[in-house]
Amino acid sequence: MAKVTARMTNLFLQLGLDATEEGIARFIGEHNLAPEVSVLEADIWTESQRQLLKELLCSDGDWSLVVDQLSEALREDNA
């Protein structure tokens, strides 16, 4: 089994979202999180997406860094 590299595009693929550069930019542009909302608590995820994000965050490895990057990107406009 091949190991999947922890990158934003691969995270979006695993979440079942448009993983193109434009698709990622559009998703981030359309979904903003308030500072007090955890990325896991955001209402933008299905339950399966939320579970995947939780597992990746708990892995405390490269994938948790990518989820953290997504979380930060979703907050940039609210800074």
C-alpha positions as CSV (number, residue, x, y, z in Angstrom):
1,M,0.0,0.0,0.0
2,A,1.4,3.3,-1.0
3,K,1.8,6.1,1.6
4,V,-0.2,9.2,0.7
5,T,1.9,12.4,1.1
6,A,0.4,14.9,3.6
7,R,-0.5,17.8,1.4
8,M,-3.5,20.1,1.2
9,T,-4.5,18.6,-2.2
10,N,-4.5,15.1,-0.7
11,L,-6.5,16.3,2.3
12,F,-9.1,17.7,0.0
13,L,-9.2,14.5,-2.0
14,Q,-9.7,12.5,1.2
15,L,-12.5,14.8,2.3
16,G,-14.2,14.3,-1.1
17,L,-13.7,18.0,-2.1
18,D,-12.4,19.6,-5.2
19,A,-8.6,19.3,-4.8
20,T,-7.6,21.5,-7.7
21,E,-5.8,24.7,-6.8
22,E,-8.9,26.7,-7.8
23,G,-11.2,24.4,-5.8
24,I,-9.2,24.7,-2.7
25,A,-9.0,28.5,-3.0
26,R,-12.8,28.7,-3.6
27,F,-13.6,26.5,-0.6
28,I,-11.4,28.5,1.7
29,G,-12.8,31.8,0.3
30,E,-16.4,30.6,0.8
31,H,-16.0,29.2,4.3
32,N,-14.6,31.3,7.1
33,L,-14.3,30.3,10.8
34,A,-14.6,32.6,13.7
35,P,-11.6,32.5,16.1
36,E,-13.7,30.7,18.8
37,V,-14.9,27.9,16.5
38,S,-12.8,24.7,16.4
39,V,-12.2,23.4,12.9
40,L,-13.8,20.2,14.1
41,E,-16.9,22.1,15.3
42,A,-17.4,24.0,12.0
43,D,-20.8,23.3,10.4
44,I,-19.1,23.0,6.9
45,W,-18.3,19.3,7.4
46,T,-20.3,16.1,7.1
47,E,-20.0,13.7,9.9
48,S,-17.5,11.5,8.0
49,Q,-15.4,14.5,7.1
50,R,-15.4,15.6,10.7
51,Q,-14.3,12.1,11.8
52,L,-11.5,12.1,9.3
53,L,-10.3,15.5,10.4
54,K,-10.4,14.4,14.0
55,E,-8.4,11.2,13.2
56,L,-5.8,13.3,11.3
57,L,-5.5,15.8,14.0
58,C,-5.0,13.1,16.6
59,S,-2.3,11.5,14.5
60,D,0.0,14.3,15.6
61,G,2.1,13.9,12.5
62,D,2.3,15.5,9.1
63,W,-1.4,15.2,8.6
64,S,-2.2,17.1,11.7
65,L,0.0,20.0,10.4
66,V,-2.0,20.0,7.1
67,V,-5.3,20.2,9.1
68,D,-3.9,23.0,11.2
69,Q,-2.9,24.8,8.0
70,L,-6.4,24.5,6.7
71,S,-7.8,25.7,10.0
72,E,-5.6,28.8,9.8
73,A,-6.5,29.4,6.2
74,L,-10.2,29.3,7.1
75,R,-9.6,32.1,9.7
76,E,-7.3,34.4,7.7
77,D,-10.2,36.8,6.6
78,N,-11.4,37.0,10.2
79,A,-8.1,38.2,11.7
